[in-house]
Amino acid sequence: MTRSISRRELLRRLGIGSAVLPFLGNLPSLALANTAEPKRRLVIVFSPDGIVRKNFWPAEPGPFTTLGPVVRPVDLPPILKPLEPFRDRLLTLKGVHNKVKGDGDNHMRGIGCLLTGIELFPGNVQGGGDTPAGWSSGHSIDQEIRRHLQSRPETATRFGSLEYGVLVPNKADTWTRMVYTGPNQPVAPIDDPYQMFQKLYGQLKDRESMQSVLDELHEDLGKVANALPAEDRRILEEHAALVRQFEKELSASRGSNVHAVPTIEEGIVEQNDHMPRISRSQIELLVSSLAADFTRVATLQYTNSVGQPRFKWLGVNEGQHELSHEPNSNEAAQEKLTRINAWYAGEVAHLAKRLAETPEPGGTGSLLDHTTIVWTNELGEGNSHSHEHIPWVLVGGGLGFRMGRAVELSGVSHNRLLVALAHAMGQTSLERFGNPDYCADGPLTGLT
């Protein structure tokens, strides 16, 4: 078999159906184009309601490991402690502001302008005391990058982008959407692991009578494996193992209702005790989709702006948004918010760990070596509803950024960071993004 053969041609020759195609997208010998350029991937993670600044930002800018006569790790702040195993691949950016003004309250503009960098349309969604607003008037940076990658045969993937969610309220308003394919075109994340599995593999019947995808495809996958070179067989087996493991987890959780449908009332999630399990299921699916090269751009959205999950598994019974409005002098509330944000950091760390454990298909190193996770928020601080010092934490590699350090900037617009992310993902022709007034100085510098 030569490198020029297409996936569908291989299936035609073997006389098998197209149901196995999802397992073939990342095989080197079946690549659409043979290029030495390594894959670059971007995963944007969102958590809501700001952070506790004193427990989030490093004490001072500089490397996380001193390189003097004695190599010594610099203490990470409490919220970032779960990311300790990745300190050498960690980058924090302080002093990046969301300067976009206009209609809507700060929560609405926080999430609606976070990835778009442009104003919201006027609308009839009333926020907390400010003017009402509608959807964003532009597309988001993940979709800009998606368009660029999909325009090139060597970087095009099956889905282009995938939008994962964890307990995102089942209603469409400005507080629940951060991804936009265009003006007035929000994208709803999929927050049910069963639905996402169905989207990725298209074989899930239902929760009660779930039959394994691999059971149905066992014979056809065997035929494909026999026709592949050794390295492709190894990658195919690893992909199948990921799917098999996730199927076991779905089956085991079937009786315990892994995805309890949240009851939504005025933006409050009343039932969310399964949030940790949903998060881990979505992370497994996300890792699998990257390993399979279903996409190179993904988002993972935890709840929503004004998010009100109750972290009972952490001993926190109050809603997150409720706690975020408490003054900084309320030490009990600050301690609970620190635990909550450290939990989010732990989920980011778990995603990084799973990527680090997964070999890069057809390449060197791990998925994490070729993937950058960007963790962010709609607010810099909850009780002040500030758009200054929006938290931006990057973990991983592949974009050429100099990691293992804390960077402090002088109040730059986050539009410039969005442009820098696009450039790092190969969209170097992008000069402005969102409102051009906020990116006149070009992409953010000092990252490489």
PALUM-174088 format. One record per residue (C-alpha): residue number from 1; residue in one letter; x, y, z. Coordinates in steps of 0.25 Angstrom, whole numbers, padded with zeros to 4 digits. Layout:
PALUM-174088
{k=NUM, r=A, xx=X, yy=Y, zz=Z}
...
***
This chain:
PALUM-174088
{k=1, r=M, xx=0000, yy=0000, zz=0000}
{k=2, r=T, xx=0005, yy=0014, zz=-0004}
{k=3, r=R, xx=0004, yy=0027, zz=0003}
{k=4, r=S, xx=-0005, yy=0032, zz=-0008}
{k=5, r=I, xx=-0017, yy=0023, zz=-0005}
{k=6, r=S, xx=-0029, yy=0029, zz=0001}
{k=7, r=R, xx=-0037, yy=0024, zz=0012}
{k=8, r=R, xx=-0049, yy=0022, zz=0004}
{k=9, r=E, xx=-0041, yy=0015, zz=-0007}
{k=10, r=L, xx=-0035, yy=0005, zz=0004}
{k=11, r=L, xx=-0049, yy=0002, zz=0009}
{k=12, r=R, xx=-0054, yy=-0001, zz=-0005}
{k=13, r=R, xx=-0042, yy=-0010, zz=-0008}
{k=14, r=L, xx=-0045, yy=-0018, zz=0005}
{k=15, r=G, xx=-0060, yy=-0018, zz=0003}
{k=16, r=I, xx=-0064, yy=-0012, zz=0016}
{k=17, r=G, xx=-0073, yy=0000, zz=0020}
{k=18, r=S, xx=-0071, yy=0014, zz=0024}
{k=19, r=A, xx=-0074, yy=0012, zz=0038}
{k=20, r=V, xx=-0059, yy=0010, zz=0041}
{k=21, r=L, xx=-0055, yy=0023, zz=0035}
{k=22, r=P, xx=-0054, yy=0030, zz=0049}
{k=23, r=F, xx=-0043, yy=0021, zz=0053}
{k=24, r=L, xx=-0034, yy=0024, zz=0041}
{k=25, r=G, xx=-0033, yy=0039, zz=0041}
{k=26, r=N, xx=-0020, yy=0039, zz=0048}
{k=27, r=L, xx=-0012, yy=0028, zz=0041}
{k=28, r=P, xx=0001, yy=0034, zz=0035}
{k=29, r=S, xx=0000, yy=0024, zz=0023}
{k=30, r=L, xx=-0014, yy=0029, zz=0019}
{k=31, r=A, xx=-0011, yy=0044, zz=0021}
{k=32, r=L, xx=-0016, yy=0053, zz=0010}
{k=33, r=A, xx=-0003, yy=0060, zz=0009}
{k=34, r=N, xx=0011, yy=0056, zz=0014}
{k=35, r=T, xx=0016, yy=0068, zz=0021}
{k=36, r=A, xx=0028, yy=0069, zz=0031}
{k=37, r=E, xx=0020, yy=0080, zz=0038}
{k=38, r=P, xx=0016, yy=0075, zz=0052}
{k=39, r=K, xx=0002, yy=0076, zz=0056}
{k=40, r=R, xx=-0002, yy=0088, zz=0065}
{k=41, r=R, xx=-0015, yy=0088, zz=0074}
{k=42, r=L, xx=-0022, yy=0098, zz=0082}
{k=43, r=V, xx=-0032, yy=0095, zz=0094}
{k=44, r=I, xx=-0039, yy=0106, zz=0100}
{k=45, r=V, xx=-0045, yy=0104, zz=0114}
{k=46, r=F, xx=-0055, yy=0113, zz=0121}
{k=47, r=S, xx=-0059, yy=0114, zz=0135}
{k=48, r=P, xx=-0068, yy=0126, zz=0141}
{k=49, r=D, xx=-0069, yy=0137, zz=0151}
{k=50, r=G, xx=-0055, yy=0142, zz=0152}
{k=51, r=I, xx=-0044, yy=0137, zz=0162}
{k=52, r=V, xx=-0038, yy=0141, zz=0175}
{k=53, r=R, xx=-0026, yy=0149, zz=0171}
{k=54, r=K, xx=-0017, yy=0148, zz=0183}
{k=55, r=N, xx=-0018, yy=0133, zz=0182}
{k=56, r=F, xx=-0017, yy=0132, zz=0167}
{k=57, r=W, xx=-0006, yy=0141, zz=0161}
{k=58, r=P, xx=0009, yy=0137, zz=0164}
{k=59, r=A, xx=0015, yy=0147, zz=0174}
{k=60, r=E, xx=0024, yy=0153, zz=0163}
{k=61, r=P, xx=0027, yy=0151, zz=0148}
{k=62, r=G, xx=0038, yy=0141, zz=0144}
{k=63, r=P, xx=0042, yy=0127, zz=0143}
{k=64, r=F, xx=0035, yy=0116, zz=0151}
{k=65, r=T, xx=0048, yy=0110, zz=0154}
{k=66, r=T, xx=0060, yy=0118, zz=0157}
{k=67, r=L, xx=0073, yy=0115, zz=0150}
{k=68, r=G, xx=0083, yy=0120, zz=0159}
{k=69, r=P, xx=0094, yy=0112, zz=0166}
{k=70, r=V, xx=0083, yy=0104, zz=0172}
{k=71, r=V, xx=0071, yy=0100, zz=0163}
{k=72, r=R, xx=0059, yy=0103, zz=0172}
{k=73, r=P, xx=0044, yy=0103, zz=0168}
{k=74, r=V, xx=0036, yy=0115, zz=0171}
{k=75, r=D, xx=0024, yy=0113, zz=0179}
{k=76, r=L, xx=0011, yy=0113, zz=0171}
{k=77, r=P, xx=-0001, yy=0121, zz=0177}
{k=78, r=P, xx=-0012, yy=0112, zz=0183}
{k=79, r=I, xx=-0021, yy=0112, zz=0171}
{k=80, r=L, xx=-0010, yy=0108, zz=0162}
{k=81, r=K, xx=-0004, yy=0097, zz=0171}
{k=82, r=P, xx=-0011, yy=0085, zz=0163}
{k=83, r=L, xx=-0003, yy=0089, zz=0151}
{k=84, r=E, xx=0010, yy=0087, zz=0159}
{k=85, r=P, xx=0014, yy=0075, zz=0150}
{k=86, r=F, xx=0014, yy=0084, zz=0138}
{k=87, r=R, xx=0021, yy=0096, zz=0143}
{k=88, r=D, xx=0031, yy=0095, zz=0132}
{k=89, r=R, xx=0020, yy=0095, zz=0122}
{k=90, r=L, xx=0012, yy=0106, zz=0129}
{k=91, r=L, xx=0010, yy=0120, zz=0125}
{k=92, r=T, xx=0002, yy=0131, zz=0132}
{k=93, r=L, xx=-0002, yy=0144, zz=0126}
{k=94, r=K, xx=-0005, yy=0156, zz=0136}
{k=95, r=G, xx=-0009, yy=0169, zz=0131}
{k=96, r=V, xx=-0018, yy=0165, zz=0119}
{k=97, r=H, xx=-0031, yy=0173, zz=0119}
{k=98, r=N, xx=-0044, yy=0171, zz=0112}
{k=99, r=K, xx=-0046, yy=0186, zz=0107}
{k=100, r=V, xx=-0058, yy=0183, zz=0098}
{k=101, r=K, xx=-0070, yy=0193, zz=0103}
{k=102, r=G, xx=-0084, yy=0194, zz=0098}
{k=103, r=D, xx=-0097, yy=0188, zz=0101}
{k=104, r=G, xx=-0099, yy=0177, zz=0112}
{k=105, r=D, xx=-0094, yy=0175, zz=0126}
{k=106, r=N, xx=-0080, yy=0171, zz=0129}
{k=107, r=H, xx=-0084, yy=0156, zz=0130}
{k=108, r=M, xx=-0090, yy=0157, zz=0117}
{k=109, r=R, xx=-0079, yy=0164, zz=0110}
{k=110, r=G, xx=-0069, yy=0156, zz=0118}
{k=111, r=I, xx=-0073, yy=0143, zz=0111}
{k=112, r=G, xx=-0079, yy=0148, zz=0098}
{k=113, r=C, xx=-0066, yy=0157, zz=0095}
{k=114, r=L, xx=-0056, yy=0147, zz=0101}
{k=115, r=L, xx=-0053, yy=0140, zz=0089}
{k=116, r=T, xx=-0059, yy=0149, zz=0079}
{k=117, r=G, xx=-0052, yy=0162, zz=0083}
{k=118, r=I, xx=-0064, yy=0171, zz=0078}
{k=119, r=E, xx=-0077, yy=0177, zz=0083}
{k=120, r=L, xx=-0090, yy=0170, zz=0085}
{k=121, r=F, xx=-0102, yy=0174, zz=0077}
{k=122, r=P, xx=-0113, yy=0182, zz=0083}
{k=123, r=G, xx=-0123, yy=0173, zz=0088}
{k=124, r=N, xx=-0134, yy=0169, zz=0098}
{k=125, r=V, xx=-0126, yy=0161, zz=0108}
{k=126, r=Q, xx=-0126, yy=0169, zz=0121}
{k=127, r=G, xx=-0114, yy=0168, zz=0129}
{k=128, r=G, xx=-0111, yy=0173, zz=0143}
{k=129, r=G, xx=-0114, yy=0188, zz=0143}
{k=130, r=D, xx=-0107, yy=0191, zz=0129}
{k=131, r=T, xx=-0113, yy=0192, zz=0116}
{k=132, r=P, xx=-0119, yy=0180, zz=0109}
{k=133, r=A, xx=-0112, yy=0173, zz=0098}
{k=134, r=G, xx=-0112, yy=0161, zz=0088}
{k=135, r=W, xx=-0102, yy=0152, zz=0082}
{k=136, r=S, xx=-0088, yy=0155, zz=0078}
{k=137, r=S, xx=-0086, yy=0164, zz=0065}
{k=138, r=G, xx=-0074, yy=0155, zz=0061}
{k=139, r=H, xx=-0068, yy=0141, zz=0060}
{k=140, r=S, xx=-0059, yy=0135, zz=0071}
{k=141, r=I, xx=-0044, yy=0133, zz=0070}
{k=142, r=D, xx=-0046, yy=0117, zz=0070}
{k=143, r=Q, xx=-0055, yy=0118, zz=0058}
{k=144, r=E, xx=-0045, yy=0127, zz=0051}
{k=145, r=I, xx=-0034, yy=0117, zz=0053}
{k=146, r=R, xx=-0044, yy=0106, zz=0049}
{k=147, r=R, xx=-0046, yy=0113, zz=0036}
{k=148, r=H, xx=-0031, yy=0114, zz=0033}
{k=149, r=L, xx=-0028, yy=0100, zz=0036}
{k=150, r=Q, xx=-0040, yy=0094, zz=0028}
{k=151, r=S, xx=-0036, yy=0102, zz=0016}
{k=152, r=R, xx=-0023, yy=0094, zz=0015}
{k=153, r=P, xx=-0024, yy=0079, zz=0011}
{k=154, r=E, xx=-0012, yy=0076, zz=0020}
{k=155, r=T, xx=-0018, yy=0082, zz=0033}
{k=156, r=A, xx=-0033, yy=0079, zz=0030}
{k=157, r=T, xx=-0040, yy=0070, zz=0039}
{k=158, r=R, xx=-0053, yy=0063, zz=0040}
{k=159, r=F, xx=-0060, yy=0073, zz=0049}
{k=160, r=G, xx=-0051, yy=0085, zz=0048}
{k=161, r=S, xx=-0055, yy=0089, zz=0063}
{k=162, r=L, xx=-0062, yy=0082, zz=0074}
{k=163, r=E, xx=-0070, yy=0089, zz=0086}
{k=164, r=Y, xx=-0070, yy=0082, zz=0099}
{k=165, r=G, xx=-0078, yy=0086, zz=0111}
{k=166, r=V, xx=-0080, yy=0082, zz=0125}
{k=167, r=L, xx=-0094, yy=0086, zz=0131}
{k=168, r=V, xx=-0096, yy=0097, zz=0122}
{k=169, r=P, xx=-0111, yy=0102, zz=0124}
{k=170, r=N, xx=-0121, yy=0097, zz=0113}
{k=171, r=K, xx=-0125, yy=0111, zz=0109}
{k=172, r=A, xx=-0119, yy=0120, zz=0099}
{k=173, r=D, xx=-0115, yy=0134, zz=0104}
{k=174, r=T, xx=-0103, yy=0143, zz=0104}
{k=175, r=W, xx=-0098, yy=0137, zz=0117}
{k=176, r=T, xx=-0097, yy=0123, zz=0112}
{k=177, r=R, xx=-0090, yy=0124, zz=0099}
{k=178, r=M, xx=-0075, yy=0128, zz=0096}
{k=179, r=V, xx=-0073, yy=0121, zz=0082}
{k=180, r=Y, xx=-0078, yy=0128, zz=0070}
{k=181, r=T, xx=-0077, yy=0124, zz=0055}
{k=182, r=G, xx=-0081, yy=0138, zz=0051}
{k=183, r=P, xx=-0090, yy=0150, zz=0055}
{k=184, r=N, xx=-0102, yy=0146, zz=0062}
{k=185, r=Q, xx=-0098, yy=0131, zz=0061}
{k=186, r=P, xx=-0095, yy=0125, zz=0074}
{k=187, r=V, xx=-0091, yy=0111, zz=0075}
{k=188, r=A, xx=-0097, yy=0102, zz=0087}
{k=189, r=P, xx=-0086, yy=0093, zz=0093}
{k=190, r=I, xx=-0090, yy=0078, zz=0095}
{k=191, r=D, xx=-0090, yy=0076, zz=0110}
{k=192, r=D, xx=-0095, yy=0061, zz=0110}
{k=193, r=P, xx=-0084, yy=0051, zz=0108}
{k=194, r=Y, xx=-0094, yy=0041, zz=0101}
{k=195, r=Q, xx=-0098, yy=0052, zz=0091}
{k=196, r=M, xx=-0083, yy=0055, zz=0088}
{k=197, r=F, xx=-0080, yy=0040, zz=0087}
{k=198, r=Q, xx=-0091, yy=0039, zz=0077}
{k=199, r=K, xx=-0086, yy=0051, zz=0069}
{k=200, r=L, xx=-0072, yy=0045, zz=0069}
{k=201, r=Y, xx=-0075, yy=0031, zz=0066}
{k=202, r=G, xx=-0089, yy=0031, zz=0061}
{k=203, r=Q, xx=-0092, yy=0017, zz=0066}
{k=204, r=L, xx=-0098, yy=0019, zz=0080}
{k=205, r=K, xx=-0112, yy=0013, zz=0080}
{k=206, r=D, xx=-0117, yy=0018, zz=0094}
{k=207, r=R, xx=-0113, yy=0018, zz=0108}
{k=208, r=E, xx=-0122, yy=0006, zz=0112}
{k=209, r=S, xx=-0118, yy=-0003, zz=0100}
{k=210, r=M, xx=-0104, yy=0002, zz=0097}
{k=211, r=Q, xx=-0096, yy=-0008, zz=0088}
{k=212, r=S, xx=-0081, yy=-0006, zz=0086}
{k=213, r=V, xx=-0076, yy=0001, zz=0074}
{k=214, r=L, xx=-0064, yy=-0008, zz=0074}
{k=215, r=D, xx=-0073, yy=-0021, zz=0075}
{k=216, r=E, xx=-0080, yy=-0017, zz=0062}
{k=217, r=L, xx=-0067, yy=-0013, zz=0055}
{k=218, r=H, xx=-0058, yy=-0023, zz=0060}
{k=219, r=E, xx=-0057, yy=-0031, zz=0047}
{k=220, r=D, xx=-0056, yy=-0019, zz=0038}
{k=221, r=L, xx=-0045, yy=-0013, zz=0047}
{k=222, r=G, xx=-0037, yy=-0026, zz=0047}
{k=223, r=K, xx=-0037, yy=-0026, zz=0031}
{k=224, r=V, xx=-0032, yy=-0011, zz=0031}
{k=225, r=A, xx=-0021, yy=-0014, zz=0042}
{k=226, r=N, xx=-0016, yy=-0026, zz=0033}
{k=227, r=A, xx=-0015, yy=-0016, zz=0021}
{k=228, r=L, xx=-0007, yy=-0006, zz=0029}
{k=229, r=P, xx=0008, yy=-0004, zz=0032}
{k=230, r=A, xx=0012, yy=-0007, zz=0046}
{k=231, r=E, xx=0012, yy=0007, zz=0051}
{k=232, r=D, xx=-0002, yy=0010, zz=0046}
{k=233, r=R, xx=-0007, yy=-0003, zz=0053}
{k=234, r=R, xx=-0001, yy=0002, zz=0066}
{k=235, r=I, xx=-0008, yy=0015, zz=0065}
{k=236, r=L, xx=-0021, yy=0008, zz=0061}
{k=237, r=E, xx=-0020, yy=-0001, zz=0073}
{k=238, r=E, xx=-0018, yy=0010, zz=0083}
{k=239, r=H, xx=-0030, yy=0018, zz=0077}
{k=240, r=A, xx=-0039, yy=0006, zz=0079}
{k=241, r=A, xx=-0034, yy=0004, zz=0093}
{k=242, r=L, xx=-0038, yy=0018, zz=0096}
{k=243, r=V, xx=-0052, yy=0016, zz=0091}
{k=244, r=R, xx=-0053, yy=0002, zz=0098}
{k=245, r=Q, xx=-0049, yy=0008, zz=0111}
{k=246, r=F, xx=-0059, yy=0020, zz=0110}
{k=247, r=E, xx=-0070, yy=0010, zz=0106}
{k=248, r=K, xx=-0068, yy=0002, zz=0118}
{k=249, r=E, xx=-0069, yy=0015, zz=0126}
{k=250, r=L, xx=-0082, yy=0019, zz=0120}
{k=251, r=S, xx=-0088, yy=0005, zz=0122}
{k=252, r=A, xx=-0084, yy=0005, zz=0136}
{k=253, r=S, xx=-0090, yy=0019, zz=0139}
{k=254, r=R, xx=-0103, yy=0016, zz=0132}
{k=255, r=G, xx=-0110, yy=0012, zz=0144}
{k=256, r=S, xx=-0105, yy=0023, zz=0152}
{k=257, r=N, xx=-0110, yy=0034, zz=0143}
{k=258, r=V, xx=-0096, yy=0040, zz=0139}
{k=259, r=H, xx=-0102, yy=0052, zz=0133}
{k=260, r=A, xx=-0113, yy=0057, zz=0142}
{k=261, r=V, xx=-0121, yy=0068, zz=0134}
{k=262, r=P, xx=-0119, yy=0080, zz=0142}
{k=263, r=T, xx=-0132, yy=0088, zz=0147}
{k=264, r=I, xx=-0130, yy=0102, zz=0142}
{k=265, r=E, xx=-0137, yy=0114, zz=0149}
{k=266, r=E, xx=-0132, yy=0128, zz=0147}
{k=267, r=G, xx=-0119, yy=0123, zz=0143}
{k=268, r=I, xx=-0117, yy=0114, zz=0155}
{k=269, r=V, xx=-0113, yy=0100, zz=0154}
{k=270, r=E, xx=-0120, yy=0092, zz=0165}
{k=271, r=Q, xx=-0115, yy=0078, zz=0162}
{k=272, r=N, xx=-0101, yy=0077, zz=0159}
{k=273, r=D, xx=-0095, yy=0066, zz=0167}
{k=274, r=H, xx=-0090, yy=0059, zz=0155}
{k=275, r=M, xx=-0081, yy=0070, zz=0150}
{k=276, r=P, xx=-0068, yy=0063, zz=0153}
{k=277, r=R, xx=-0072, yy=0051, zz=0146}
{k=278, r=I, xx=-0077, yy=0058, zz=0134}
{k=279, r=S, xx=-0064, yy=0066, zz=0133}
{k=280, r=R, xx=-0056, yy=0054, zz=0133}
{k=281, r=S, xx=-0064, yy=0047, zz=0123}
{k=282, r=Q, xx=-0063, yy=0060, zz=0114}
{k=283, r=I, xx=-0048, yy=0060, zz=0116}
{k=284, r=E, xx=-0047, yy=0046, zz=0111}
{k=285, r=L, xx=-0055, yy=0049, zz=0099}
{k=286, r=L, xx=-0047, yy=0061, zz=0096}
{k=287, r=V, xx=-0034, yy=0054, zz=0097}
{k=288, r=S, xx=-0039, yy=0043, zz=0088}
{k=289, r=S, xx=-0044, yy=0053, zz=0078}
{k=290, r=L, xx=-0030, yy=0060, zz=0077}
{k=291, r=A, xx=-0023, yy=0046, zz=0076}
{k=292, r=A, xx=-0032, yy=0042, zz=0065}
{k=293, r=D, xx=-0029, yy=0055, zz=0058}
{k=294, r=F, xx=-0044, yy=0058, zz=0058}
{k=295, r=T, xx=-0041, yy=0072, zz=0061}
{k=296, r=R, xx=-0029, yy=0081, zz=0064}
{k=297, r=V, xx=-0038, yy=0092, zz=0071}
{k=298, r=A, xx=-0047, yy=0090, zz=0083}
{k=299, r=T, xx=-0054, yy=0097, zz=0094}
{k=300, r=L, xx=-0058, yy=0092, zz=0108}
{k=301, r=Q, xx=-0068, yy=0101, zz=0115}
{k=302, r=Y, xx=-0071, yy=0099, zz=0130}
{k=303, r=T, xx=-0085, yy=0104, zz=0133}
{k=304, r=N, xx=-0087, yy=0118, zz=0128}
{k=305, r=S, xx=-0085, yy=0133, zz=0131}
{k=306, r=V, xx=-0092, yy=0136, zz=0144}
{k=307, r=G, xx=-0090, yy=0121, zz=0147}
{k=308, r=Q, xx=-0096, yy=0116, zz=0159}
{k=309, r=P, xx=-0091, yy=0101, zz=0161}
{k=310, r=R, xx=-0091, yy=0096, zz=0176}
{k=311, r=F, xx=-0078, yy=0089, zz=0179}
{k=312, r=K, xx=-0084, yy=0080, zz=0189}
{k=313, r=W, xx=-0072, yy=0070, zz=0187}
{k=314, r=L, xx=-0063, yy=0080, zz=0192}
{k=315, r=G, xx=-0072, yy=0084, zz=0204}
{k=316, r=V, xx=-0077, yy=0096, zz=0198}
{k=317, r=N, xx=-0092, yy=0097, zz=0198}
{k=318, r=E, xx=-0093, yy=0112, zz=0193}
{k=319, r=G, xx=-0094, yy=0115, zz=0178}
{k=320, r=Q, xx=-0081, yy=0119, zz=0171}
{k=321, r=H, xx=-0087, yy=0132, zz=0166}
{k=322, r=E, xx=-0093, yy=0135, zz=0180}
{k=323, r=L, xx=-0080, yy=0134, zz=0186}
{k=324, r=S, xx=-0073, yy=0142, zz=0176}
{k=325, r=H, xx=-0081, yy=0154, zz=0180}
{k=326, r=E, xx=-0076, yy=0154, zz=0194}
{k=327, r=P, xx=-0066, yy=0165, zz=0198}
{k=328, r=N, xx=-0051, yy=0161, zz=0198}
{k=329, r=S, xx=-0052, yy=0163, zz=0213}
{k=330, r=N, xx=-0060, yy=0151, zz=0215}
{k=331, r=E, xx=-0049, yy=0141, zz=0217}
{k=332, r=A, xx=-0059, yy=0129, zz=0217}
{k=333, r=A, xx=-0064, yy=0132, zz=0204}
{k=334, r=Q, xx=-0050, yy=0135, zz=0198}
{k=335, r=E, xx=-0046, yy=0121, zz=0203}
{k=336, r=K, xx=-0057, yy=0114, zz=0197}
{k=337, r=L, xx=-0055, yy=0121, zz=0184}
{k=338, r=T, xx=-0041, yy=0117, zz=0184}
{k=339, r=R, xx=-0045, yy=0103, zz=0186}
{k=340, r=I, xx=-0054, yy=0104, zz=0174}
{k=341, r=N, xx=-0044, yy=0110, zz=0165}
{k=342, r=A, xx=-0034, yy=0100, zz=0169}
{k=343, r=W, xx=-0044, yy=0089, zz=0165}
{k=344, r=Y, xx=-0044, yy=0095, zz=0151}
{k=345, r=A, xx=-0029, yy=0096, zz=0151}
{k=346, r=G, xx=-0029, yy=0081, zz=0155}
{k=347, r=E, xx=-0038, yy=0078, zz=0143}
{k=348, r=V, xx=-0029, yy=0086, zz=0134}
{k=349, r=A, xx=-0017, yy=0078, zz=0140}
{k=350, r=H, xx=-0024, yy=0065, zz=0138}
{k=351, r=L, xx=-0027, yy=0068, zz=0123}
{k=352, r=A, xx=-0012, yy=0072, zz=0122}
{k=353, r=K, xx=-0008, yy=0058, zz=0129}
{k=354, r=R, xx=-0017, yy=0050, zz=0119}
{k=355, r=L, xx=-0011, yy=0058, zz=0107}
{k=356, r=A, xx=0003, yy=0055, zz=0113}
{k=357, r=E, xx=0000, yy=0040, zz=0114}
{k=358, r=T, xx=-0005, yy=0039, zz=0100}
{k=359, r=P, xx=0006, yy=0037, zz=0089}
{k=360, r=E, xx=0006, yy=0046, zz=0077}
{k=361, r=P, xx=0000, yy=0038, zz=0066}
{k=362, r=G, xx=0010, yy=0036, zz=0055}
{k=363, r=G, xx=0020, yy=0046, zz=0062}
{k=364, r=T, xx=0029, yy=0049, zz=0073}
{k=365, r=G, xx=0026, yy=0051, zz=0088}
{k=366, r=S, xx=0012, yy=0052, zz=0094}
{k=367, r=L, xx=-0001, yy=0060, zz=0090}
{k=368, r=L, xx=0002, yy=0070, zz=0100}
{k=369, r=D, xx=0015, yy=0073, zz=0093}
{k=370, r=H, xx=0007, yy=0078, zz=0081}
{k=371, r=T, xx=-0005, yy=0083, zz=0088}
{k=372, r=T, xx=-0007, yy=0096, zz=0096}
{k=373, r=I, xx=-0018, yy=0097, zz=0106}
{k=374, r=V, xx=-0023, yy=0112, zz=0109}
{k=375, r=W, xx=-0031, yy=0113, zz=0122}
{k=376, r=T, xx=-0039, yy=0126, zz=0123}
{k=377, r=N, xx=-0051, yy=0133, zz=0130}
{k=378, r=E, xx=-0061, yy=0144, zz=0127}
{k=379, r=L, xx=-0056, yy=0153, zz=0138}
{k=380, r=G, xx=-0043, yy=0157, zz=0145}
{k=381, r=E, xx=-0051, yy=0157, zz=0159}
{k=382, r=G, xx=-0065, yy=0154, zz=0162}
{k=383, r=N, xx=-0069, yy=0164, zz=0172}
{k=384, r=S, xx=-0064, yy=0176, zz=0164}
{k=385, r=H, xx=-0068, yy=0170, zz=0151}
{k=386, r=S, xx=-0055, yy=0175, zz=0146}
{k=387, r=H, xx=-0050, yy=0172, zz=0132}
{k=388, r=E, xx=-0036, yy=0176, zz=0136}
{k=389, r=H, xx=-0026, yy=0165, zz=0138}
{k=390, r=I, xx=-0034, yy=0154, zz=0131}
{k=391, r=P, xx=-0028, yy=0141, zz=0135}
{k=392, r=W, xx=-0021, yy=0134, zz=0124}
{k=393, r=V, xx=-0013, yy=0121, zz=0127}
{k=394, r=L, xx=-0006, yy=0113, zz=0116}
{k=395, r=V, xx=-0002, yy=0099, zz=0118}
{k=396, r=G, xx=0006, yy=0090, zz=0108}
{k=397, r=G, xx=0014, yy=0092, zz=0095}
{k=398, r=G, xx=0013, yy=0092, zz=0080}
{k=399, r=L, xx=0011, yy=0107, zz=0078}
{k=400, r=G, xx=0025, yy=0112, zz=0080}
{k=401, r=F, xx=0022, yy=0120, zz=0093}
{k=402, r=R, xx=0033, yy=0120, zz=0104}
{k=403, r=M, xx=0027, yy=0113, zz=0115}
{k=404, r=G, xx=0030, yy=0111, zz=0130}
{k=405, r=R, xx=0028, yy=0125, zz=0134}
{k=406, r=A, xx=0019, yy=0136, zz=0139}
{k=407, r=V, xx=0018, yy=0148, zz=0130}
{k=408, r=E, xx=0012, yy=0162, zz=0135}
{k=409, r=L, xx=0008, yy=0172, zz=0124}
{k=410, r=S, xx=0003, yy=0186, zz=0125}
{k=411, r=G, xx=-0012, yy=0185, zz=0122}
{k=412, r=V, xx=-0011, yy=0181, zz=0107}
{k=413, r=S, xx=-0024, yy=0177, zz=0100}
{k=414, r=H, xx=-0028, yy=0163, zz=0100}
{k=415, r=N, xx=-0030, yy=0164, zz=0085}
{k=416, r=R, xx=-0015, yy=0164, zz=0083}
{k=417, r=L, xx=-0014, yy=0151, zz=0090}
{k=418, r=L, xx=-0025, yy=0145, zz=0081}
{k=419, r=V, xx=-0017, yy=0149, zz=0069}
{k=420, r=A, xx=-0005, yy=0143, zz=0075}
{k=421, r=L, xx=-0012, yy=0130, zz=0077}
{k=422, r=A, xx=-0016, yy=0130, zz=0062}
{k=423, r=H, xx=-0002, yy=0133, zz=0057}
{k=424, r=A, xx=0003, yy=0122, zz=0066}
{k=425, r=M, xx=-0007, yy=0112, zz=0060}
{k=426, r=G, xx=-0002, yy=0116, zz=0046}
{k=427, r=Q, xx=-0012, yy=0128, zz=0042}
{k=428, r=T, xx=-0001, yy=0138, zz=0040}
{k=429, r=S, xx=-0008, yy=0146, zz=0030}
{k=430, r=L, xx=-0018, yy=0151, zz=0041}
{k=431, r=E, xx=-0014, yy=0165, zz=0045}
{k=432, r=R, xx=-0027, yy=0169, zz=0053}
{k=433, r=F, xx=-0038, yy=0162, zz=0060}
{k=434, r=G, xx=-0050, yy=0167, zz=0066}
{k=435, r=N, xx=-0051, yy=0182, zz=0068}
{k=436, r=P, xx=-0039, yy=0187, zz=0061}
{k=437, r=D, xx=-0037, yy=0198, zz=0070}
{k=438, r=Y, xx=-0032, yy=0188, zz=0081}
{k=439, r=C, xx=-0021, yy=0182, zz=0072}
{k=440, r=A, xx=-0015, yy=0193, zz=0065}
{k=441, r=D, xx=-0001, yy=0188, zz=0071}
{k=442, r=G, xx=-0003, yy=0175, zz=0065}
{k=443, r=P, xx=-0001, yy=0161, zz=0071}
{k=444, r=L, xx=0003, yy=0161, zz=0086}
{k=445, r=T, xx=0018, yy=0160, zz=0086}
{k=446, r=G, xx=0028, yy=0154, zz=0097}
{k=447, r=L, xx=0021, yy=0140, zz=0097}
{k=448, r=T, xx=0032, yy=0133, zz=0089}
***
